[in-house]
Amino acid sequence: MSIKGKIILDTRRATEEGYPLKIRVYDSVIKKHKYVSLFWYSDIHHWENGLLKSHPDFRRLNGKLNKRAFALQEEIEYCNKQKLNLTNALKLIEAGLEDKELEIFFLKQRLKELEGNYSAKLIDFYDVRIKEKIDFKEDVRPFELTKKQIQDFTLQDIAINEVTYEWLNEFILYKKREGTGEAGIMYYLKNIRIIYKEAQRRESLGIKTDNPFLGLIKTVSRKSEIVSLEDEDFKKLLNIENSVITSKAYIKSTNELVNIWLFQFFVGGHDLADIANLTWTKLKNNRITFKRHKNRRKRNGGATVDVKLFPKALDIIEKYGTKKEVRIFGFIPEVETTEYEYFRQNASRRLKLISKKLELTDTIKTKSPRYLFRTRSGQLLIDTHIMELIQGHKSQGVSFNYQGEISYEIQDREHEKVISFLNYL
């Protein structure tokens, strides 16, 4: 018998009416328990493995408790007979056996199981996919984080075919109520979708061909990420240290964030993760060399970025660089850690607020420097191949097979053209 139930006095937290009486539902298979509130109360002195006669309302309340205990016994028997998991057992005990719709729902579930219509299990497939990714030396952290959130929500594994719009919506509501954990709700939903689609590709698993995620996951188009700033906007950002847009507690972190954003732009519009990864050993003769974090799994780490650090970029390193640490900007947490994910999400929120406070033409994001740098280079008719060298892209196409090396002198000259307008602000 895996499901057990008992009426207890929950002495963890008192209310004005006393301590609450609850049904403690325990699943001996997964060794977890949950509570069902009865909305009855008792003082701790009137309870000892049951209600004592000293309780001022003993006769009435004891009668109710005996009646509820008898009904609970029948409910527990039903839960074990139907092999309900803890989540479904809670639903039944809360609603009672008189709820015919709920009983029909459980019977249909049991019928599916007996007919062998259950597909592969969600958590089981997470384990399979995580092992595959480890074998491929790929990042598994997003999968491990999401798997934990699902386990906390369902308590027991479910079939992948049970991942429906309704189930996902319940998951969203649960996370909003209980807290999002180490990442955001959309982060978890997107990861579940990755697993779901991967399972669909494997015909032997018999996964439905529908898309239960429609209408739940917000898709951000590339166009919505592209921003447009005027020279006056850059001037406001350059003078952030003289702006009174935040409380004293956030002045330092605001200045750091805006200057990191400007540094991203100065060095060619590189991603926040790439700036976070920069080390002092890669800085020589006013040049910085690195591999893009995005290309870390490509052969040899993809193209090498080798760009000149112009005066404004060097000024930021001098003022905000962490000289006693390995990384140049050590106040940014290491990439692929929970702390970095928090930092990146918080940076996005803060940049949005800063954009509003400074009354910028558009809202800036951590990815904006890349679009702004590329857009300005296009407006200046700078050669695409040179821009790809600066931004760490590998030029594709037959014609580039005949392209010789471009000197740093030419690359730096074109790079300077893009950012030179800042010298006159």
Secondary structure, 3 states (H helix, E strand, C coil): CCEEEEEEECCCCCECCEEEEEEEEEECCCCEEEEEEEEEEECHHHECCCECCCCCCHHHHHHHHHHHHHHHHHHHHHHHHCCCCHHHHHHHHHHCCCCHHHHHHHHHHHHHHHHCCCCCEHHHHHHHHHHHHHHCCCCCHHHHHHHHHHHHHHCCCCEHHHCCHHHHHHHHHHHHHHCCCCCCHHHHHHHHHHHHHHHHHCHHHCCCCCCCCCCCCCCCCHHHHCCCCCHHHHHHHHCHHHCCCCCHHHHHHHHHHHHHHHHHHHCCCCCHHHHHHCEHHHEECCEEEEECHHHCCCHHHCCEEEEECCHHHHHHHHHHCCCCCCECCCCCCCCCCHHHHHHHHHHHHHHHHHHHHCCCCCCCCCCHHHHHHHHHHHHCCCCHHHHHHHHCCCCCCHHHHHCCCCCHHHHHHHHHHHHHHHHHC
